[in-house]
């Protein structure tokens, strides 16, 4: 074998930093990437809104009077916060829980069955996104009184 001199060395691939303003808007994230990012976001939403979740649970089960206060928060509001905003926050919690649960079950399924392939990752991510969105939509319609 012949050794290459310094002028004959093979060109190495050039790596550069990502320019967030020009590169990220054109990058197409696969569905599994969206599920992963949304899984983290949903966990953060549930963590940040934990005081609201505890307030809802405590107010709904303490007594009949507190339950009436709880239900009026969704129709009239609480203090200066209107009822529709309370419903939107509750809907955010519903979406966060459903997405986090479904994505967690997806990861458990992949871990148990060793189902790690590009095709399964894509299809299960699409099922996760679709199922989470569909269930959230159904519960949103119920929350906002459509049925």
HUWO-V701208 format. One record per backbone hydrogen bond with DSSP energy under -1.0 kcal/mol. NH is the residue of the N-H (numbers start at 0). CO is the residue of the C=O. Records with the same first field share a line. If there is no record, write none. Layout:
NH->CO / CO
This chain:
22->18
33->29
34->30
35->31
36->32
37->33
38->34
39->35
40->36
41->37
42->38
43->39
44->40
45->41
46->42
47->43
48->44
49->46
52->48
53->49
54->50
55->51
56->52
57->53
58->54
59->55
60->56
61->57
66->62
67->63
68->64
69->65
70->66
71->67
72->68
75->71
76->71
77->80
80->77
85->81
86->82
87->83
88->84
89->85
90->86
91->87
92->88
93->89
94->90
95->91
96->92
97->93
98->94
99->95
100->96
101->97
102->98
103->99
104->100
105->101
106->102
107->103
108->104
109->105
110->106
111->107
112->108
115->113
120->116
121->117
122->118
123->119
124->120
125->121
126->122
127->123
128->124
129->125
130->126
131->127
132->128
133->129
134->130
135->131
136->132
137->133
138->134
139->135
140->136
141->137
142->138
143->139
144->141
145->140
